[in-house]
Amino acid sequence: MKRLMTLLLALVMLLGMTSFAEDEARPVVTALIATSQLPAETNTILTELCERTGIDFRPTMVENTSYSQKYNTLAAAGTLPDIVAFSGYSQAMELIEHGVLLPLNDLLEEYGQEIIANHGSLLYDNLAVVDGKVYGLINGGGRYNMLMVRQDWLDALGLDVPTTTDEFLEVLRAFTFDDPDGDGEADTLGYAATMQFMATMTCVLSAYGVPYGRPVQADGQVVPYFMHPNYLQAIEFFRTMYQEGLMEPDFITIPNMSCLEKLWNGTYGFYYGDPIGTTNNWFPGRYTEDPKPVMTYTTIENEEGVGCVVKPVYENFIGITSSCKNPEAAMQLLNYITSVEGNQLTYAGIEGVHWAWKEEGSGIVYLDKYADSTAHRDDGGYMYWPCLRMGGMERQILTPVTQYGYALAEEHLLDDAYIFTRPEVDKDITFDSDAMLASLIVSEGDYEAEYKAFIDEYLTNGGSTWIEEATEIYAAEN
């Protein structure tokens, strides 16, 4: 028995030493991560991430509001972690100019093939690239507002999904006047619109190539979106909808929630918003019709083939600091997180432990205690950059029609002249472009003359200076 116990003790010590040696052999990678809920310091998903990558990943987790303070403290002490997040043009340029960030090109070529394949041209076409050197990886897959159309109403009326402004107008009239829900009542409207949620107002602008809220290039200058050459064409379409009663008549004053309730109650045939709400999260609880509505998505272009979807702006990034002792391991870690497998792990956890597919590609169910989001996050769920991958698991678990909406948007993105630095004069300009839009839609006078007066007012009260500064900023940033 003594000999047996001695042998077992020696075996345990040997295994412990081997495990210790393996841990010591793993490269250490540190990071600073902001989150809305702090996970347990030791959790299943972090442990699994380390096992799968062979990297001793040691993230410092802080609440979102504490990130800047923690970062500044670490930077002042000269102890920045290997991986940090940053955002905005000014911060990106400051970090790059002060040598805080490593250029990632060589690391990407050697260890970042998943990132290269997934991010595509966006890898080299963003604000964290200087002289062809990549200093940041986009963190955030991008979300789009898309035009939802009631497919069941189209089917009931024998209509096709509209893709042009002329077809759009034809369907709007049919949805408003031809009883698409078949109840014999005049209780439907073509288009949901509210100034309290301006996304609903941007569809028509987008159909004419006008990217709401984004600067555009015109005659060699960078100008605000409401000076786009097609802006008045969009106004004319709005006026037709308003005058014919094809859109929400109280669009100026109706609260967003009231507009949504009319959508959920089956009043509107078109709605422009984020698909993740419209055809995903609002089913089945929000919609009151029985049977539930059947929807699809479309993009609208004008007669010249101009139009579609305002593209997302990527201003949030992840970089590797120049003080990193194991930059190869840091890139390998980020590359794994960007892979399909790594994205699933960091988003939802371990399949069979934390979650399971309902049906492949049509959603998941969280298992046992992890159905509670607090317990899921405590065990590391959604804690370690699930958004690093474009179109990752977040997209995979959406309904097929929602996935289609996003995919369609990505094929029809508008150009703009976005600038990341705010012109100095911007803080002094009080011009209200939303109020101008509403005024022009409901005007009973000469709306073209009224538009010219609005623009003259804008240019006189700082707009001309804004255009000069914006044009200079755009040239410098690009």
C-alpha positions in Angstrom: 0.0 0.0 0.0 2.9 2.4 0.8 4.5 1.7 -2.5 1.2 2.2 -4.3 0.5 5.5 -2.5 4.1 6.7 -3.3 3.6 5.8 -6.9 0.3 7.6 -7.1 1.7 10.7 -5.4 4.6 10.7 -7.9 2.2 10.4 -10.8 0.1 13.3 -9.5 3.2 15.5 -9.1 4.4 14.5 -12.6 1.0 15.4 -14.2 0.9 18.6 -12.3 4.4 19.6 -13.4 3.5 18.7 -17.0 0.4 20.8 -16.9 2.4 23.6 -15.3 5.0 23.3 -18.0 2.3 23.4 -20.7 0.7 26.5 -19.2 4.1 28.2 -19.0 4.8 27.4 -22.6 1.6 29.1 -23.8 2.2 32.7 -25.0 0.4 35.3 -22.9 -1.9 37.8 -24.6 -3.5 40.6 -22.6 -6.4 42.9 -23.6 -8.6 45.6 -22.2 -12.3 45.0 -23.0 -15.3 47.1 -22.2 -18.6 45.4 -21.6 -22.1 46.1 -20.1 -21.7 43.2 -17.6 -18.5 41.8 -16.1 -18.2 38.0 -16.5 -16.8 35.7 -13.8 -13.1 36.0 -13.7 -12.8 32.3 -14.4 -15.5 31.2 -16.8 -16.1 28.3 -19.2 -15.9 30.3 -22.5 -12.6 32.0 -21.6 -11.1 28.7 -20.6 -12.3 27.0 -23.8 -11.0 30.0 -25.9 -7.5 29.5 -24.3 -7.7 25.7 -24.9 -8.7 26.0 -28.5 -6.1 28.6 -29.4 -3.2 27.4 -27.2 -2.9 31.0 -25.9 -3.0 32.2 -22.3 -5.5 35.0 -22.9 -5.8 37.4 -20.0 -8.4 40.0 -20.6 -9.0 42.9 -18.2 -12.7 43.5 -18.2 -14.2 46.9 -17.4 -17.6 48.4 -17.6 -18.3 50.5 -20.7 -18.2 53.8 -18.8 -14.9 53.0 -17.2 -12.9 52.1 -20.3 -11.4 55.5 -21.0 -10.3 56.0 -17.4 -8.8 52.5 -17.2 -7.0 52.9 -20.5 -5.6 56.3 -19.5 -4.4 54.8 -16.2 -2.6 52.0 -17.9 -1.1 54.3 -20.6 0.2 56.7 -18.0 1.9 53.8 -16.2 3.4 52.4 -19.4 1.5 49.1 -19.0 -0.9 49.1 -21.9 -2.2 45.6 -22.7 -1.4 43.8 -25.9 -4.8 44.4 -27.5 -6.9 47.7 -27.1 -10.0 49.2 -28.6 -10.1 52.7 -30.1 -12.6 54.7 -32.1 -12.9 57.8 -34.2 -10.4 59.5 -36.6 -8.8 61.7 -34.0 -8.0 58.9 -31.6 -6.8 56.7 -34.4 -4.4 59.3 -35.7 -3.1 60.1 -32.2 -2.3 56.5 -31.4 -0.7 56.0 -34.8 1.4 59.2 -34.7 2.6 58.4 -31.2 3.6 54.9 -32.1 1.2 53.2 -29.7 -0.1 50.8 -32.4 1.7 48.2 -34.5 1.2 48.1 -38.2 -0.6 44.8 -38.8 0.1 44.1 -42.5 2.8 41.4 -42.0 1.0 39.8 -39.1 -2.2 39.6 -41.1 -0.4 38.0 -44.1 1.2 35.4 -41.8 -1.5 34.8 -39.1 -4.6 36.6 -40.1 -6.1 34.7 -43.1 -9.6 34.4 -41.5 -9.6 38.2 -41.0 -8.4 39.0 -44.5 -11.0 36.7 -46.0 -13.8 38.0 -43.8 -13.1 41.7 -43.9 -12.3 41.9 -47.6 -11.6 45.4 -49.0 -12.7 47.0 -45.7 -9.5 45.8 -44.2 -7.6 48.4 -46.2 -10.3 50.9 -46.8 -11.0 52.5 -43.4 -9.8 55.3 -41.2 -7.3 53.2 -39.4 -5.1 52.8 -42.5 -2.2 55.2 -43.1 0.0 55.0 -46.2 -1.2 51.5 -46.8 -0.4 50.3 -43.3 -3.3 48.7 -41.3 -3.3 49.7 -37.7 -6.8 48.6 -36.7 -9.3 45.9 -37.4 -13.0 46.9 -37.7 -14.9 45.9 -34.6 -18.6 45.8 -35.6 -20.3 44.1 -38.5 -22.4 47.0 -39.6 -26.2 47.3 -39.5 -28.5 48.7 -42.1 -31.9 50.2 -42.4 -33.9 48.4 -45.1 -37.3 48.7 -46.8 -39.7 46.0 -45.6 -42.7 45.3 -47.8 -45.7 43.1 -47.0 -45.3 40.1 -49.2 -48.7 38.8 -48.3 -50.3 42.0 -49.4 -48.4 41.9 -52.7 -49.7 38.3 -53.2 -53.3 39.3 -52.4 -53.2 42.0 -55.0 -51.2 40.1 -57.6 -48.3 42.6 -57.5 -44.5 42.1 -57.7 -42.0 43.4 -55.3 -41.2 47.0 -56.4 -37.6 47.9 -57.2 -38.0 51.3 -58.9 -39.6 54.6 -57.8 -42.4 54.2 -60.4 -43.2 50.6 -59.1 -42.9 51.8 -55.5 -45.5 54.5 -56.1 -47.9 52.0 -57.9 -47.7 49.6 -54.9 -48.1 52.4 -52.4 -51.4 53.3 -54.1 -52.6 49.7 -54.1 -51.7 49.2 -50.5 -53.6 52.3 -49.5 -56.8 52.0 -51.7 -57.2 48.4 -52.8 -57.9 46.7 -49.5 -54.7 44.5 -49.3 -55.8 42.9 -46.0 -59.2 41.9 -47.4 -61.3 43.1 -44.5 -63.4 45.5 -46.6 -62.3 48.5 -44.6 -60.2 51.5 -45.7 -57.8 51.0 -42.9 -54.4 50.5 -44.5 -51.7 53.0 -45.6 -48.8 52.5 -47.9 -45.9 53.9 -45.9 -45.0 54.2 -42.3 -43.3 57.5 -41.5 -42.5 59.6 -38.4 -40.1 62.5 -37.9 -39.6 61.1 -34.4 -37.6 58.2 -35.9 -35.9 59.8 -39.0 -34.8 56.4 -40.3 -38.4 56.0 -41.6 -38.0 59.2 -43.6 -34.7 58.3 -45.3 -35.9 55.6 -47.6 -37.2 58.0 -50.2 -34.0 60.1 -50.0 -32.0 56.9 -50.5 -34.1 55.9 -53.5 -32.7 59.0 -55.2 -29.2 58.5 -54.1 -29.3 61.0 -51.2 -27.6 59.5 -48.1 -29.4 61.1 -45.2 -27.0 62.7 -42.7 -23.9 62.1 -44.8 -21.9 64.7 -46.7 -21.7 64.2 -50.5 -19.5 65.4 -53.3 -21.0 67.9 -55.7 -19.1 70.1 -58.2 -15.7 69.3 -56.6 -16.9 70.2 -53.1 -18.1 68.3 -50.1 -21.6 69.5 -49.2 -24.3 68.4 -46.8 -26.8 65.7 -48.0 -29.6 68.2 -48.5 -27.6 69.9 -51.2 -27.4 66.7 -53.2 -28.4 67.3 -56.9 -31.3 64.8 -56.5 -32.7 66.2 -53.2 -35.6 68.0 -54.8 -36.6 64.9 -56.8 -36.9 63.1 -53.5 -39.0 65.9 -52.1 -41.3 65.7 -55.1 -41.9 62.0 -54.4 -42.5 62.7 -50.7 -45.1 65.4 -51.7 -46.9 62.9 -54.0 -47.1 60.4 -51.2 -48.4 63.1 -48.7 -50.9 64.7 -51.1 -52.3 61.4 -52.2 -52.6 60.1 -48.7 -50.2 57.2 -49.2 -48.1 57.8 -46.1 -48.7 58.4 -42.4 -50.5 61.8 -42.5 -49.3 62.8 -39.1 -45.7 62.0 -39.8 -44.5 65.3 -38.3 -46.0 64.7 -34.9 -46.8 61.0 -34.4 -44.6 59.5 -31.7 -42.3 56.6 -32.9 -44.1 54.1 -30.6 -47.5 55.1 -32.0 -46.1 54.6 -35.5 -44.7 51.2 -34.5 -48.0 50.2 -33.0 -49.7 50.9 -36.3 -47.1 48.7 -38.0 -47.7 45.9 -35.5 -51.5 46.2 -35.9 -51.4 45.8 -39.7 -51.8 49.4 -40.9 -48.7 49.9 -43.0 -47.5 48.0 -46.1 -43.9 49.4 -46.1 -41.6 50.1 -43.2 -38.0 51.3 -43.3 -35.9 50.3 -40.3 -33.4 47.8 -39.0 -34.4 44.2 -40.1 -33.3 42.8 -36.7 -36.4 44.4 -35.2 -38.8 44.4 -38.1 -38.7 40.7 -39.1 -36.9 39.2 -36.2 -37.3 40.5 -32.7 -40.9 41.7 -33.1 -42.0 38.2 -34.0 -44.1 36.7 -32.6 -44.9 39.0 -29.7 -45.5 42.4 -31.3 -47.6 41.7 -34.4 -51.3 41.3 -33.6 -52.6 39.9 -36.8 -53.7 36.3 -37.1 -52.1 34.8 -39.2 -48.9 36.8 -38.7 -47.8 39.1 -41.6 -45.5 37.7 -44.2 -42.7 40.2 -45.2 -39.7 40.6 -47.5 -37.2 43.3 -48.3 -36.5 45.4 -51.4 -34.3 48.3 -52.5 -35.7 51.2 -54.6 -33.8 53.1 -57.3 -35.0 56.0 -59.3 -35.5 56.0 -63.1 -31.7 56.6 -63.6 -30.8 53.6 -61.6 -29.6 55.7 -58.7 -30.5 54.8 -55.1 -30.6 52.3 -52.4 -29.0 52.0 -48.9 -26.9 54.3 -46.7 -23.8 52.3 -45.9 -22.6 52.0 -42.3 -19.6 53.9 -41.0 -16.9 51.9 -39.3 -15.3 54.0 -36.5 -14.7 51.3 -33.8 -11.4 49.3 -34.1 -9.2 46.8 -32.3 -5.4 47.2 -32.5 -2.3 45.5 -31.2 0.0 47.8 -29.2 3.7 48.3 -30.0 4.6 47.1 -26.5 3.1 43.6 -27.1 5.6 40.9 -26.4 3.8 38.3 -28.5 2.2 40.1 -31.5 2.1 36.8 -33.4 0.0 35.2 -30.7 -2.2 38.3 -30.4 -3.0 38.1 -34.2 -3.6 34.4 -34.0 -6.1 35.0 -31.2 -7.9 37.7 -33.1 -7.9 35.6 -36.2 -9.5 32.7 -34.4 -12.2 35.0 -32.9 -12.9 36.1 -36.5 -13.3 32.5 -37.7 -16.8 30.9 -37.9 -15.9 28.6 -35.0 -14.3 31.3 -32.9 -17.1 33.7 -33.5 -19.7 31.1 -32.4 -17.7 30.4 -29.2 -17.3 34.1 -28.2 -20.9 35.0 -29.1 -22.9 32.1 -27.8 -20.5 29.7 -26.1 -20.0 26.0 -26.5 -22.5 24.2 -28.7 -24.3 21.5 -26.6 -23.3 23.3 -23.3 -24.6 26.8 -23.7 -26.7 26.5 -26.8 -28.1 24.3 -29.6 -29.4 25.0 -33.1 -33.2 25.1 -33.6 -32.6 24.4 -37.2 -29.3 25.1 -38.9 -29.3 28.8 -39.9 -32.7 29.7 -38.4 -31.9 30.4 -34.8 -30.6 28.9 -31.6 -31.9 28.0 -28.2 -29.9 28.6 -25.0 -29.7 25.6 -22.8 -30.6 25.2 -19.1 -29.5 28.0 -16.9 -27.9 29.8 -19.9 -31.4 30.8 -21.1 -30.9 33.5 -18.5 -28.8 36.2 -20.2 -27.1 37.1 -16.9 -25.9 33.6 -16.4 -24.8 33.3 -20.0 -22.7 36.5 -19.8 -21.4 35.5 -16.4 -19.9 32.4 -18.0 -18.3 34.5 -20.8 -21.1 34.6 -23.4 -20.9 37.7 -25.7 -17.8 39.0 -23.8 -14.9 38.6 -26.2 -15.5 40.6 -29.3 -18.2 38.7 -31.1 -18.6 41.6 -33.6 -15.1 41.3 -34.9 -16.4 39.0 -37.6 -18.6 40.6 -40.3 -21.9 38.8 -40.7 -21.0 36.4 -37.8 -23.2 34.3 -35.6 -25.4 37.3 -34.8 -26.4 37.2 -38.4 -26.6 33.4 -38.5 -29.2 33.1 -35.8 -31.6 35.6 -37.4 -34.6 34.5 -39.4 -34.0 33.8 -43.1 -35.9 36.8 -44.2 -33.9 39.1 -41.8 -30.7 37.6 -43.1 -31.9 38.3 -46.7 -32.6 41.9 -45.8 -29.1 42.5 -44.6 -27.6 40.6 -47.6 -29.6 42.7 -50.0 -28.5 45.9 -48.3 -24.8 45.0 -48.7 -25.3 44.7 -52.5 -26.8 48.2 -52.8 -24.8 50.7 -50.8 -24.7 54.4 -51.6 -21.5 56.4 -52.0 -21.0 59.4 -49.8 -18.2 61.7 -48.7 -18.2 60.9 -45.0 -15.8 62.9 -42.9 -14.6 61.8 -39.5 -13.5 65.2 -38.2 -16.1 67.7 -37.3 -15.7 71.1 -39.1 -14.9 73.9 -36.6 -17.8 76.0 -37.7 -20.3 73.1 -37.2 -20.9 74.0 -33.5 -22.1 77.5 -34.5 -24.6 76.4 -37.2 -28.2 76.1 -36.0 -29.8 75.1 -39.4 -32.4 72.4 -39.0 -32.4 70.2 -42.1 -35.2 67.9 -40.7 -37.5 70.9 -40.2 -36.8 72.0 -43.8 -37.7 68.5 -45.0 -41.0 68.5 -43.2 -41.8 72.0 -44.4 -41.1 71.2 -48.0 -43.3 68.1 -47.9 -46.4 69.8 -46.6 -45.9 73.2 -48.3 -48.8 74.5 -50.4 -46.6 77.1 -52.0 -43.7 77.1 -54.4 -41.6 74.5 -52.6 -38.6 74.9 -55.0 -38.4 78.6 -54.2 -38.8 77.8 -50.5 -35.9 75.2 -50.8 -33.7 77.9 -52.4 -34.5 80.3 -49.6 -33.6 77.6 -47.0 -30.2 76.9 -48.7 -29.4 80.6 -49.0 -30.1 80.9 -45.2 -27.8 77.9 -44.6 -25.0 79.3 -46.7 -25.2 82.8 -45.2 -25.2 81.5 -41.6 -22.0 79.4 -41.7 -22.8 76.9 -44.4 -20.3 78.3 -46.9 -17.6 78.0 -44.3 -18.7 74.5 -43.4 -18.4 73.4 -47.1 -14.9 74.9 -47.3 -13.8 73.2 -44.1 -15.5 69.9 -44.9 -13.9 69.8 -48.4 -10.4 70.3 -46.8 -11.0 67.7 -44.2 -12.2 65.1 -46.7 -9.1 65.7 -48.8 -6.9 65.2 -45.8 -8.6 62.1 -44.5 -8.7 60.5 -47.9 
